[in-house]
Every structure is written in structure tokens, then in C-alpha cells.
Amino acid sequence: MNRLKTFFIACGVSVLVSSCFLRKGGNPTAQDPGAISTATGLKYYRDKAEGFAVMPYHSQPDAPNMRYIEGGRVVLGSFEEDVLGYHDNIERTVSVASFYMDETEIANIHWLEYLYHLATDSTKEDGGKAYKKALPDTLVWRSRLAFNDPYVDYYLRYPGFRYFPVVGVSWNQASAYSKWRTAAVNGDLAEKAGEAPSQKSGGGRVPIENGYTIPDYRLPTEAEWEYAATALISTQWLDEMQTHQRLYPWDGHALRNPYGKQMGNFLANFKRGRGDYGGIAGHLNDGALITAYIYDYPPNDYGLYNMAGNVSEWVQDMYRPLSHQDFDDLNPIRRDDFLDSHGSYRNRWTKTMKDTTITAPEKDPQKIKTEVYTKNPQGFISLISDKARVYKGGSWKDVAYWMSPGTRRFLEQDSATATIGFRCAMIRAGSNF
């Protein structure tokens, strides 16, 4: 009798001990995996020194300045009349996975923060090469026929321009910033979690398995950018029925606000017509002759500011006129010349670089490179190359046509202008929609 009693007590203790390693109930999830592997029966640990570590996880951490963009099926393409006859973005149906996007363009203050950390952390290692490579080209403001000289010296660094979008940055520079930003944010999260020293300089890798790391910041794909700009989230009626498409990031064909106290005000910063960048004094039509405050104008239905006008924005995709013909219909991107070599596109012009000397007041003469296009009688050279990148959205210097999310243009990835900036995107990790 005593032996039988001891046996039952032992069994009870065994069950009790085992239950301590089991989930509270139901099937395992990412948030509640339990303490024992359902595949092997082996124990999970919190310290990788003891065994296979499964760290606590609740959800993807909030990333600074990011807005959630719920994905889904969408008809991408230009709904604007193709007056130039490009036919490079015809309508097609795709699905875009959920992701995050910066609610604003990256501003001058954000870029100055980047330069500070590069100057502080990299100078000793590489002689300041990283810092010099990250400097925006402020000469993009200069024109032989316009007095924009003050912007060359003041636009980036003067405190009054802090929250204006950074310009003069190339696609290469924007991509490099995205990598640094990822390391900086994850390093700060690691430091706050007491797991690792700060990696704000961008050095080292914070393990993504730890449960508190954010995915990489990066440039959005063209499909993501166009999807987020159009923001059709609020046009759905009943079950998967959209009441209308959009020509701009807002409803209707008008460029002015039709509602409330802002009635009659323009909804974006753009060039209304030849010579009209902002209207007349007393009531400027869009309130800006050049770029504008990154929070100006009402956000779209995803909460994103200035997805039309202010500055055009770099996206990941390599430019090809026929990108719409050969594509994956889930998360499409054109990342290289696969199926669509630049050799397929020809014209009668060749591009060369010519030195131009400019003398600024109280400054030494400066030589800048100028692109010169000449007829090439010996062959056909294309402006479309494997380094041509897409930019979207229209700018302060563009007419309204370019503010339609479906329009697209391209520029060499190492080039910069006073009209192109960028914002970052990020995947929604651990999600299947």
C-alpha cells in the first residue's frame, strides 16, 4: 500500500514539474512558445550559454518615425493622362505585403545627426572618408541664371531649415544612411535592454533573434511607395469593393482643400505654372517657393506627409521603361537587368562630363562636373543604365502632373539634385499579410 501511494505521489510530482515547462494552453505561438520544443521535447533556455535560447517576444518593436501600412491587392499604374507618351507604368494588379514607412521625408536635422556620428566615430578609422562621402552636394542649388547662392551655404545647416527635407543626396547616400540608421536604432535598443554596448556609430551586428531588434531601414520599393502614396485604405466599401481610384494621394481631381478652415488651400507644395512657385505676397498659394516644413499639408490616409510635392523621393528600383511587362505580382521590384538589359534601349545621344569653373563671392574658384549630351554618329548610346534609379512623387519645382503616384522618372544613382530627397521603409516581420 505504501509503495503504491509513493508511486502515485511520484507521478503527481512528475506531472507538476512537467506542467511548469508547458504553455498555459493551446498551440505554441511566437509570443508563447512554451518551455519545451514540440519537435524534440528538449528544453528551451533564456541564456544561449546553457542551450538553445528562445528569448521573450511580444511584437515587432515600434521604430522611430514609422507608420504601419497594411498591405493587400492593388492596381498599380498611372491614372494620369500620359501626355509624354512614356507608357512606362501601365495598370496591373499586384499584391503588396504590409510594411512600415517614414511618416515624413528625412530632414536636414536628421542628416546632420548622421554626419555628427560619422565624424565622431569614423574619423580615426578611415581618415574621415565615410563623413566626406556622406556630405550632401549643396551646389545643387547653384544656377548660372538664378541667385540661389544663399541656399548653398545655409539650407543644410541653418537652424531655421532643420525640418525641411534634406536634398542633394544621391541614391547611394540615401541607402548608406538607411544602413547606419538601422545600426544606430538597434544599438540604442540593445543598450536600453542592457544586452550590449551602444552601437550608435553603426558598427557591429545586433542579433535579430533577441526579441527587441527592429528590421532594417531601407529605401521603399517602387510598388511600396506607390501603394502607400495612393492610400486606398479608406476607399473600401463593404467586402473588397473600392468606390474609386485616386489620381493624387487625396480624393478628387482638385489640388485645393475642399473642406473646413483650410478650404481653398493647396494640398501640396508644387509649381503651379511657369514662374509661379508660391503665389503672390499676402496669400501664397502653396506657402513655399522652395521646399517646405516636412509636416506641412494634410497627411494622407496612412498618416504620411508630403507623398506628393515638396521633394521627389528615391526608391529602390532600377529604372526600366518596361518594368510593368515582366514582374512578380507579389511584392514586385526591378533590382537588376534580369530579363531587361539596358542594351535593349538605344538613342542617338551620348553623355559626357565637362569641367565648369564657378567663382563664388569671397571664395576660390570651384570646378564642378556638368553633363553634356552630344550626337553620337558612331553608335547609339542609351541614357538607361544599370545605375539608373527611379524617383517618385513630384517636387516643389514640378507641375502637378508629376505628383500623381503612378508617374515615374529616373536618375543615375550617384547623382543628386535640389528636388530629390527620400524616406525609409521597413518590413513588417513575422506577418503573412
Backbone torsions as a table, in degrees:
resi	resn	phi	psi	omega
1	MET	NA	-45.4	180.0
2	ASN	-63.9	-38.1	179.3
3	ARG	-65.5	-39.5	179.4
4	LEU	-65.1	-40.4	178.6
5	LYS	-63.7	-42.7	179.2
6	THR	-62.9	-37.9	179.6
7	PHE	-62.6	-46.0	-179.6
8	PHE	-65.5	-37.0	178.2
9	ILE	-64.7	-42.7	179.6
10	ALA	-62.7	-41.4	178.5
11	CYS	-63.4	-40.5	179.9
12	GLY	-63.9	-42.8	178.7
13	VAL	-63.1	-41.1	-179.8
14	SER	-61.3	-44.3	178.9
15	VAL	-63.8	-41.3	-179.7
16	LEU	-62.9	-44.9	-179.7
17	VAL	-64.0	-43.0	-179.4
18	SER	-62.4	-37.6	-176.8
19	SER	-65.9	-22.8	180.0
20	CYS	-67.7	-23.0	-178.3
21	PHE	-98.8	-0.7	-178.2
22	LEU	-96.1	162.3	177.8
23	ARG	-68.0	167.8	179.5
24	LYS	-70.2	-20.7	179.4
25	GLY	155.6	151.4	178.2
26	GLY	83.6	-173.8	-179.3
27	ASN	-78.4	155.8	-179.9
28	PRO	-66.8	149.4	176.8
29	THR	-134.3	170.9	177.7
30	ALA	-61.7	-34.8	-179.7
31	GLN	-81.4	-26.4	-177.8
32	ASP	-136.6	73.8	-176.6
33	PRO	-77.1	-8.8	-173.8
34	GLY	81.6	-175.1	-176.9
35	ALA	-107.7	-5.1	-177.3
36	ILE	-131.1	138.4	178.5
37	SER	-64.5	131.0	176.6
38	THR	-75.5	-12.3	-179.6
39	ALA	-93.1	-36.4	-174.9
40	THR	-119.3	-19.5	-174.7
41	GLY	80.8	1.8	179.6
42	LEU	-78.9	154.6	-175.7
43	LYS	-79.0	143.6	170.7
44	TYR	-89.4	152.4	-179.5
45	TYR	-126.5	164.8	175.4
46	ARG	-98.3	-11.0	-178.7
47	ASP	-124.7	122.2	-176.4
48	LYS	-66.9	-15.6	176.9
49	ALA	-70.5	-22.1	-178.6
50	GLU	-92.5	-24.5	-177.7
51	GLY	164.9	-160.1	-179.5
52	PHE	-66.0	117.0	-173.7
53	ALA	-92.8	129.8	173.7
54	VAL	-120.0	105.9	-172.7
55	MET	-83.5	153.9	177.5
56	PRO	-59.4	140.3	-179.1
57	TYR	-147.3	132.7	178.8
58	HIS	-112.7	-51.1	177.3
59	SER	-169.1	173.0	177.2
60	GLN	-63.3	127.3	-178.0
61	PRO	-61.2	151.3	175.2
62	ASP	-67.4	132.4	179.0
63	ALA	-103.3	140.2	-178.1
64	PRO	-54.8	131.7	172.5
65	ASN	72.5	7.0	-175.1
66	MET	-93.1	140.7	173.0
67	ARG	-113.0	140.0	179.3
68	TYR	-77.8	129.2	178.1
69	ILE	-115.6	106.1	179.6
70	GLU	-71.1	127.8	-176.9
71	GLY	-81.9	-178.2	178.4
72	GLY	158.3	-170.6	178.4
73	ARG	-77.9	143.3	-179.5
74	VAL	-155.0	151.3	171.9
75	VAL	-97.2	107.3	177.5
76	LEU	-88.5	163.3	178.5
77	GLY	130.1	168.3	-176.8
78	SER	-86.3	126.2	175.8
79	PHE	-101.0	1.2	175.7
80	GLU	-83.1	148.7	176.0
81	GLU	-60.6	127.7	-174.9
82	ASP	-82.5	73.4	-173.0
83	VAL	-66.2	-24.6	-179.3
84	LEU	-90.1	-6.2	177.9
85	GLY	68.1	31.3	-179.0
86	TYR	-73.0	-40.9	-177.5
87	HIS	51.4	35.8	-175.7
88	ASP	-102.8	9.5	177.7
89	ASN	-154.4	62.5	-179.6
90	ILE	-75.0	161.4	-174.9
91	GLU	-66.6	138.1	173.2
92	ARG	-156.5	151.4	-177.4
93	THR	-94.1	129.2	177.4
94	VAL	-139.2	170.3	170.7
95	SER	-119.3	138.6	-178.9
96	VAL	-120.6	127.0	179.3
97	ALA	-70.6	154.0	178.4
98	SER	-59.6	146.3	-179.0
99	PHE	-156.4	-178.9	176.4
100	TYR	-118.9	150.3	177.3
101	MET	-142.7	147.0	175.7
102	ASP	-56.6	134.9	179.1
103	GLU	-74.4	-17.2	178.3
104	THR	-134.0	166.0	170.4
105	GLU	-69.4	152.7	174.8
106	ILE	-66.8	129.6	-172.2
107	ALA	-100.9	169.8	179.4
108	ASN	-56.3	-40.3	-178.4
109	ILE	-65.0	-33.4	177.6
110	HIS	-68.6	-38.6	179.8
111	TRP	-71.4	-36.7	177.4
112	LEU	-65.6	-35.8	174.2
113	GLU	-60.6	-43.8	177.5
114	TYR	-59.9	-47.9	-179.7
115	LEU	-62.4	-38.6	179.1
116	TYR	-59.6	-48.0	-178.0
117	HIS	-68.8	-34.9	176.3
118	LEU	-65.7	-41.8	179.6
119	ALA	-66.8	-35.6	-177.9
120	THR	-75.4	-40.9	-168.6
121	ASP	-101.5	-21.4	-172.7
122	SER	-109.9	-12.7	-173.7
123	THR	-59.6	-43.7	-177.9
124	LYS	-67.5	-31.5	-174.8
125	GLU	-81.6	-43.1	-173.4
126	ASP	-123.7	15.3	178.6
127	GLY	70.3	21.1	178.4
128	GLY	82.9	13.7	-178.8
129	LYS	-63.6	-41.9	-179.3
130	ALA	-62.6	-40.9	178.9
131	TYR	-62.7	-46.9	-178.2
132	LYS	-65.0	-37.7	179.4
133	LYS	-67.2	-25.5	-176.7
134	ALA	-88.4	-8.5	-178.8
135	LEU	-65.8	127.7	176.0
136	PRO	-65.6	155.5	176.8
137	ASP	-85.9	95.6	-177.7
138	THR	-72.9	-15.2	178.3
139	LEU	-71.4	-4.7	176.8
140	VAL	-62.6	-19.7	179.3
141	TRP	-79.3	-20.6	-173.0
142	ARG	-73.9	139.8	174.9
143	SER	-141.0	140.7	179.9
144	ARG	-66.0	-22.1	-173.9
145	LEU	-116.6	16.1	179.7
146	ALA	-144.0	145.2	177.6
147	PHE	-92.9	75.2	174.5
148	ASN	-102.6	12.9	-175.4
149	ASP	-53.4	-39.0	179.7
150	PRO	-57.3	-32.7	-179.7
151	TYR	-68.2	-27.6	178.6
152	VAL	-58.7	-42.8	-176.5
153	ASP	-90.6	-30.2	-167.9
154	TYR	-109.0	-26.1	-169.8
155	TYR	-59.9	-43.1	-176.9
156	LEU	-74.5	-43.0	-166.0
157	ARG	-106.5	-19.2	-178.7
158	TYR	-68.5	132.5	-174.7
159	PRO	-54.9	-31.7	-179.1
160	GLY	-64.4	-20.9	179.9
161	PHE	-98.7	13.6	-173.6
162	ARG	-53.8	-45.0	-175.3
163	TYR	-106.0	34.2	167.2
164	PHE	-98.9	150.5	-176.0
165	PRO	-64.8	137.4	176.6
166	VAL	-68.1	138.9	177.3
167	VAL	-131.6	176.3	-177.6
168	GLY	76.2	16.6	178.4
169	VAL	-108.7	137.1	-179.9
170	SER	-83.8	171.1	174.6
171	TRP	-60.1	-40.4	179.1
172	ASN	-61.8	-43.7	-179.5
173	GLN	-67.1	-40.2	178.6
174	ALA	-63.5	-38.9	178.2
175	SER	-66.2	-40.7	178.6
176	ALA	-65.0	-39.3	176.6
177	TYR	-60.2	-41.5	-178.7
178	SER	-60.1	-41.2	178.8
179	LYS	-66.1	-43.8	178.6
180	TRP	-62.8	-42.2	-178.3
181	ARG	-61.6	-39.7	177.7
182	THR	-59.6	-49.9	-179.0
183	ALA	-64.1	-38.2	-179.4
184	ALA	-65.2	-46.6	-178.5
185	VAL	-67.8	-45.0	-179.8
186	ASN	-67.1	-34.8	175.2
187	GLY	-63.5	-39.1	177.9
188	ASP	-67.4	-40.8	177.4
189	LEU	-63.3	-39.0	178.6
190	ALA	-65.1	-41.0	179.8
191	GLU	-64.7	-41.7	179.3
192	LYS	-66.8	-30.1	178.7
193	ALA	-82.6	-5.1	-179.1
194	GLY	69.3	22.5	-175.3
195	GLU	-95.4	-28.0	-174.0
196	ALA	-158.4	159.2	174.4
197	PRO	-65.4	157.3	-179.1
198	SER	-60.0	138.9	177.0
199	GLN	-120.3	40.5	-177.2
200	LYS	-65.0	-21.2	179.7
201	SER	-74.4	-13.2	-179.4
202	GLY	98.0	4.6	-178.7
203	GLY	-92.6	144.9	175.8
204	GLY	82.4	166.8	-178.9
205	ARG	-119.3	128.4	173.6
206	VAL	-88.3	123.4	-176.0
207	PRO	-58.7	133.3	-179.7
208	ILE	-77.1	-10.3	-178.1
209	GLU	-79.8	-6.8	-170.2
210	ASN	-75.1	-12.2	175.6
211	GLY	92.3	-9.7	179.3
212	TYR	-123.9	7.8	-177.8
213	THR	-88.7	141.0	174.9
214	ILE	-90.6	153.2	173.7
215	PRO	-66.7	175.5	-175.8
216	ASP	-69.0	137.4	161.9
217	TYR	-71.6	147.5	-179.5
218	ARG	-162.8	170.2	171.8
219	LEU	-72.9	142.9	178.2
220	PRO	-70.0	153.2	170.3
221	THR	-70.4	163.0	178.3
222	GLU	-62.0	-39.0	179.4
223	ALA	-64.2	-43.3	178.2
224	GLU	-61.6	-46.0	-177.1
225	TRP	-61.4	-47.7	-178.2
226	GLU	-64.6	-40.3	178.8
227	TYR	-62.3	-46.7	-178.3
228	ALA	-68.5	-35.2	-178.6
229	ALA	-68.9	-41.9	-178.3
230	THR	-69.1	-34.6	171.4
231	ALA	50.4	61.8	-178.5
232	LEU	-85.3	13.0	-175.8
233	ILE	-58.3	-28.9	-175.4
234	SER	-101.7	7.1	-178.5
235	THR	-99.1	5.5	-177.5
236	GLN	-81.9	138.6	179.4
237	TRP	-128.6	129.0	-175.1
238	LEU	56.6	-133.3	-172.7
239	ASP	-101.4	104.4	176.2
240	GLU	56.3	34.4	176.0
241	MET	-116.2	115.8	178.4
242	GLN	-95.4	131.2	-174.6
243	THR	-73.2	-27.0	-177.4
244	HIS	-165.8	161.4	169.6
245	GLN	-92.5	-178.1	179.9
246	ARG	-133.9	137.1	175.6
247	LEU	-83.3	-32.1	178.3
248	TYR	-127.0	179.8	177.9
249	PRO	-70.6	7.6	176.4
250	TRP	-133.0	170.3	-178.3
251	ASP	-74.3	152.4	173.9
252	GLY	86.2	175.2	-179.9
253	HIS	-101.7	-4.2	-177.2
254	ALA	-82.3	157.3	-179.1
255	LEU	-105.2	-1.9	-179.7
256	ARG	-110.3	154.0	179.5
257	ASN	-72.1	123.7	-177.9
258	PRO	-91.5	2.5	-170.1
259	TYR	-124.7	152.9	165.5
260	GLY	56.3	-152.0	-175.8
261	LYS	-67.6	-22.1	-179.9
262	GLN	-92.0	10.3	-178.0
263	MET	-56.2	131.7	178.6
264	GLY	92.6	-15.2	179.1
265	ASN	-79.6	145.2	178.3
266	PHE	-66.9	149.3	-176.0
267	LEU	-95.6	1.3	-179.5
268	ALA	-158.4	165.6	178.6
269	ASN	-99.1	108.0	-176.9
270	PHE	-150.5	177.3	179.1
271	LYS	-95.5	115.4	-173.1
272	ARG	-72.9	-29.8	-179.9
273	GLY	-176.3	-178.8	-177.1
274	ARG	-55.4	118.8	177.6
275	GLY	79.7	-4.1	-177.5
276	ASP	-106.3	94.8	-179.9
277	TYR	-97.3	-18.1	-176.1
278	GLY	-157.9	0.9	179.2
279	GLY	90.3	-167.1	-176.4
280	ILE	-99.9	156.0	-178.7
281	ALA	-60.0	143.9	-179.5
282	GLY	104.5	-36.9	174.7
283	HIS	-157.3	78.7	-179.0
284	LEU	-62.6	137.6	-171.7
285	ASN	-67.5	-38.5	174.7
286	ASP	-122.8	5.3	172.3
287	GLY	76.9	10.8	-177.1
288	ALA	-154.8	128.3	174.7
289	LEU	-85.1	-31.5	174.8
290	ILE	-118.1	-133.4	177.2
291	THR	-72.3	170.7	-177.5
292	ALA	-132.4	165.8	173.6
293	TYR	-49.0	133.0	-172.3
294	ILE	-65.8	-13.9	177.3
295	TYR	-103.9	8.0	177.2
296	ASP	-70.2	154.0	176.8
297	TYR	71.9	147.6	-176.5
298	PRO	-64.1	141.4	176.0
299	PRO	-71.7	161.5	176.5
300	ASN	-80.7	-172.6	-172.3
301	ASP	-70.7	-11.3	172.4
302	TYR	-94.1	-0.9	-179.0
303	GLY	84.2	20.9	-178.4
304	LEU	-99.0	132.2	-178.8
305	TYR	-93.3	143.6	171.3
306	ASN	56.2	43.7	172.6
307	MET	-79.2	-0.3	169.9
308	ALA	-137.1	130.6	178.5
309	GLY	78.7	-172.1	-175.5
310	ASN	69.5	-80.8	168.2
311	VAL	-134.5	146.1	168.4
312	SER	-67.9	164.3	-173.3
313	GLU	-134.6	137.3	176.2
314	TRP	-66.6	143.6	168.5
315	VAL	-125.9	171.4	-175.0
316	GLN	-66.3	-34.5	-163.3
317	ASP	-65.6	140.6	165.6
318	MET	-71.8	141.8	-177.7
319	TYR	-81.3	131.1	167.9
320	ARG	-142.8	131.4	179.0
321	PRO	-59.8	-28.5	-175.4
322	LEU	-102.7	26.1	-179.7
323	SER	-57.0	-29.0	-176.4
324	HIS	-77.3	-13.1	-175.5
325	GLN	-86.1	-40.5	179.2
326	ASP	-120.4	107.3	-176.7
327	PHE	-158.2	154.6	166.8
328	ASP	-76.2	139.2	-179.1
329	ASP	-90.7	9.5	170.1
330	LEU	-122.8	117.8	-179.4
331	ASN	52.6	56.5	-176.4
332	PRO	-67.3	148.6	174.2
333	ILE	-156.8	149.2	172.0
334	ARG	-113.7	102.0	-172.8
335	ARG	-105.3	-16.8	179.3
336	ASP	-154.5	-168.9	-174.4
337	ASP	-91.8	20.4	176.8
338	PHE	-57.6	125.5	-180.0
339	LEU	70.3	-4.5	-171.3
340	ASP	-152.5	70.6	-175.9
341	SER	-68.8	147.7	178.1
342	HIS	-64.3	-19.0	177.7
343	GLY	-66.6	-12.8	179.1
344	SER	-77.6	-12.7	-175.2
345	TYR	-114.3	124.1	-174.7
346	ARG	-131.9	150.0	167.9
347	ASN	-148.8	-179.3	-171.6
348	ARG	-97.3	18.9	-176.2
349	TRP	-124.0	148.1	175.7
350	THR	-123.4	146.2	-177.2
351	LYS	-104.1	130.3	174.2
352	THR	-127.8	165.1	179.2
353	MET	-111.4	132.6	-178.1
354	LYS	-123.5	137.1	177.3
355	ASP	-74.2	130.5	175.7
356	THR	-124.5	129.5	-179.0
357	THR	-95.9	128.7	178.9
358	ILE	-123.3	130.9	177.8
359	THR	-108.6	115.6	178.7
360	ALA	-94.0	153.1	178.4
361	PRO	-55.6	131.6	176.7
362	GLU	60.1	24.5	179.2
363	LYS	-133.2	158.4	175.3
364	ASP	-70.7	154.1	175.9
365	PRO	-58.4	139.9	179.9
366	GLN	-121.9	136.4	176.7
367	LYS	-98.7	130.6	176.7
368	ILE	-124.5	156.7	179.3
369	LYS	-89.3	132.9	178.4
370	THR	-119.9	135.3	178.0
371	GLU	-79.5	130.5	-180.0
372	VAL	-123.1	128.4	179.5
373	TYR	-108.8	125.9	-179.8
374	THR	-131.0	155.3	177.0
375	LYS	-67.3	139.2	-177.3
376	ASN	-114.2	98.9	-175.6
377	PRO	-72.4	-16.3	-174.4
378	GLN	-90.5	-7.3	-178.6
379	GLY	177.4	-173.7	-178.3
380	PHE	-118.4	116.7	-178.5
381	ILE	-110.3	132.2	-176.5
382	SER	-94.5	144.3	172.1
383	LEU	-79.2	-14.2	179.6
384	ILE	-88.2	116.4	-177.6
385	SER	-128.2	179.7	177.8
386	ASP	-76.9	0.1	177.4
387	LYS	-113.8	10.4	177.6
388	ALA	-85.6	122.8	-176.7
389	ARG	-115.2	148.4	-177.2
390	VAL	-80.0	141.5	166.9
391	TYR	-131.2	151.1	-167.3
392	LYS	-133.1	160.8	161.0
393	GLY	103.6	-13.2	-178.0
394	GLY	74.9	160.7	-175.4
395	SER	-139.8	-178.8	177.5
396	TRP	-60.0	-20.3	-175.7
397	LYS	-104.0	4.9	-177.0
398	ASP	-108.5	150.8	172.9
399	VAL	-76.0	170.0	-170.6
400	ALA	-60.8	-27.2	-178.3
401	TYR	-50.4	-42.1	-174.4
402	TRP	-78.2	-7.1	178.5
403	MET	-81.6	-11.2	176.1
404	SER	-69.0	127.1	-173.8
405	PRO	-56.9	-23.4	-178.1
406	GLY	-80.1	-16.5	179.1
407	THR	-73.2	152.0	-176.4
408	ARG	-148.8	144.5	175.2
409	ARG	-135.8	176.6	-177.6
410	PHE	-145.1	158.7	179.6
411	LEU	-154.8	151.8	177.5
412	GLU	-58.8	141.2	-172.4
413	GLN	-67.4	-15.0	177.1
414	ASP	-102.5	11.0	179.3
415	SER	-100.5	162.3	-179.8
416	ALA	-147.6	154.3	177.4
417	THR	-141.0	173.6	177.0
418	ALA	-82.5	2.2	-176.3
419	THR	-116.1	-2.4	-177.3
420	ILE	-117.1	127.3	171.8
421	GLY	-125.8	-149.1	178.8
422	PHE	-167.9	167.7	168.0
423	ARG	-140.6	161.4	-176.3
424	CYS	-100.9	161.5	174.2
425	ALA	-129.8	173.6	-177.0
426	MET	-160.6	140.3	178.3
427	ILE	-68.8	157.5	167.0
428	ARG	-95.3	100.8	-173.9
429	ALA	-76.4	148.3	178.2
430	GLY	73.5	22.8	-179.0
431	SER	-126.4	145.8	178.9
432	ASN	-110.5	21.2	176.7
433	PHE	-141.7	NA	NA
